[in-house]
Amino acid sequence: MTEASTPSVLVVVGTDVHRFDRLMGWLEQWHTTRRDGLAMLIQHGSSRRPEIPGATAFLAHEALAEAMTRVRAVVSHGGPATITEARRNGHTPIVVARDPAHGEHVDDHQMLFAGRLAGYGLIRLCASATELHTALDEAMSGVPGAPARIPAQTDRSAAVRRVGRIVDDLLAVRHQGRRGGGR
């Protein structure tokens, strides 16, 4: 891959059967504002293929891992594995959680998980096209505090424990809600 064709932005939405066309539209809107020939690699899964060069339905894990080491910014759905992989590769991922109200998932677990991580400052959560466009512009401009590459964590086991606690907390809240909901 040449320097000119190396993507600056990697977008990963996983392989869920639910479409994530809302995100694809937001990406198309942002990409049309770019006049610098910015290269993107977009793994769009079952979503419609966006009108942006570099879109592919599927990326093998090796290709995804390689891309994460080279890009300036990662845009992700709210999947824990994708977010963890991005952080492991030194990124503060820009996250757009799948919303069941738009038919993008079966429940709101991505929204809950992403909200919790955003509260800890581990991701940049975007709930609108404007927020996504701003986060991408900042990441491409190198604005301090922008969701770009961060220093690799020195204590990965501590990070894994922290994410584990977040997941445990979310599961406990959901479980309590189900027990109390039938009364």
C-alpha positions in Angstrom: 0.0 0.0 0.0 1.5 3.4 -1.0 1.5 6.4 1.3 -1.1 8.1 -0.9 -3.5 5.2 -0.7 -3.1 4.5 3.0 -6.4 5.3 4.6 -6.6 8.0 7.2 -9.9 6.8 8.6 -11.0 3.3 9.3 -14.8 2.6 9.8 -15.9 -0.7 11.3 -19.5 -1.7 11.8 -19.1 -5.4 12.4 -21.0 -8.2 10.7 -24.4 -7.9 12.4 -27.3 -8.6 10.1 -28.9 -5.3 10.9 -28.2 -2.4 8.5 -26.4 0.7 9.7 -27.4 3.0 6.8 -27.7 6.0 9.1 -23.9 5.9 9.7 -23.2 5.3 6.0 -25.2 8.5 5.1 -23.4 10.6 7.7 -20.0 9.4 6.4 -21.0 10.2 2.8 -22.1 13.7 3.9 -18.7 14.3 5.6 -16.7 12.8 2.8 -18.3 15.2 0.2 -17.0 18.1 2.2 -13.4 16.9 2.0 -11.3 18.5 -0.8 -8.0 16.7 0.1 -8.6 13.3 -1.4 -8.7 11.7 2.0 -8.6 7.9 1.8 -11.0 5.9 3.9 -11.4 2.2 4.5 -15.1 1.4 5.4 -16.2 -2.1 6.5 -19.9 -1.6 6.0 -21.2 -5.2 6.7 -24.8 -5.6 5.7 -25.4 -1.9 5.4 -25.8 -0.3 2.0 -22.4 0.3 0.3 -21.6 4.0 0.8 -20.7 6.1 -2.2 -17.1 6.5 -0.9 -14.0 4.8 -2.4 -12.6 2.2 0.0 -15.9 0.6 1.0 -16.0 -3.2 1.5 -18.6 -5.4 3.1 -16.1 -7.5 5.0 -12.5 -7.3 6.3 -10.6 -10.3 7.5 -9.3 -9.9 11.0 -5.7 -9.6 9.8 -6.6 -6.8 7.4 -8.6 -5.0 10.1 -5.7 -5.3 12.6 -3.2 -4.0 10.0 -5.5 -1.0 9.1 -5.8 -0.1 12.8 -2.1 0.3 13.1 -1.9 2.7 10.2 -4.9 5.0 10.3 -5.3 8.3 12.1 -8.8 7.7 13.3 -11.2 4.8 13.9 -15.0 5.1 13.6 -16.8 2.2 15.2 -20.2 1.0 16.0 -20.8 0.4 19.7 -19.5 -3.2 19.7 -17.2 -4.0 22.7 -14.8 -6.1 20.7 -14.3 -3.4 18.0 -13.9 -0.6 20.6 -11.4 -2.7 22.6 -9.4 -3.5 19.5 -9.2 0.2 18.5 -8.1 1.1 22.0 -5.5 -1.7 22.0 -4.1 -0.1 18.9 -3.8 3.3 20.5 -7.0 5.0 19.3 -9.7 6.8 21.1 -12.5 5.5 18.8 -15.2 7.7 17.4 -18.3 5.7 18.2 -21.8 5.8 16.7 -23.8 3.2 18.6 -26.4 1.2 16.8 -29.9 2.4 17.8 -32.8 -0.1 17.9 -35.3 2.7 17.2 -33.7 2.9 13.7 -33.8 -0.9 13.3 -30.0 -1.1 13.7 -30.0 -3.7 16.5 -32.3 -5.8 18.6 -31.8 -3.8 21.8 -30.0 -0.8 23.3 -26.9 -2.6 24.7 -24.6 -0.7 22.3 -26.0 2.6 23.4 -25.7 1.8 27.1 -22.2 0.4 26.7 -21.0 3.4 24.6 -22.6 5.8 27.0 -20.7 4.3 29.9 -17.4 4.3 28.0 -17.9 7.9 26.9 -18.5 8.8 30.6 -15.1 7.4 31.4 -13.5 9.3 28.5 -12.5 6.1 26.7 -14.4 6.9 23.5 -15.8 9.9 21.6 -19.5 9.2 21.3 -21.4 10.8 18.5 -25.2 10.8 18.4 -25.7 13.0 15.4 -24.2 13.7 12.0 -22.9 17.1 13.2 -21.1 15.4 16.2 -19.5 12.8 13.9 -18.4 15.4 11.3 -16.8 17.5 14.1 -15.0 14.5 15.6 -13.7 13.5 12.2 -12.6 17.0 11.3 -10.8 17.4 14.6 -9.1 14.0 14.2 -7.9 14.9 10.8 -6.6 18.3 11.9 -4.7 17.1 14.9 -6.6 19.3 17.3 -5.5 18.6 20.9 -7.9 16.2 22.6 -9.2 15.0 19.3 -10.1 11.4 18.9 -6.9 10.3 17.2 -4.1 8.1 18.2 -3.2 7.9 21.9 -0.2 6.5 23.7 -0.5 2.7 24.1 -1.6 1.7 27.5 1.3 0.3 29.6 -1.0 -1.8 31.9 -3.2 -3.7 29.5 -4.5 -6.0 32.3 -5.8 -3.0 34.2 -7.6 -1.8 31.1 -9.1 -5.2 30.5 -10.3 -5.3 34.2 -11.8 -1.8 33.8 -13.8 -2.7 30.7 -14.9 -5.9 32.4 -16.2 -3.9 35.4 -18.1 -1.7 33.0 -19.7 -4.7 31.2 -20.5 -6.3 34.6 -22.2 -3.0 35.8 -24.3 -2.8 32.6 -25.4 -6.5 32.9 -26.4 -6.0 36.5 -28.5 -2.9 35.6 -30.2 -4.7 32.8 -30.8 -7.8 35.0 -32.3 -5.6 37.8 -34.6 -3.9 35.3 -36.0 -7.1 34.0 -36.7 -8.4 37.5 -38.4 -5.2 38.6 -40.3 -4.7 35.3 -42.9 -7.3 35.9 -44.2 -6.0 39.2 
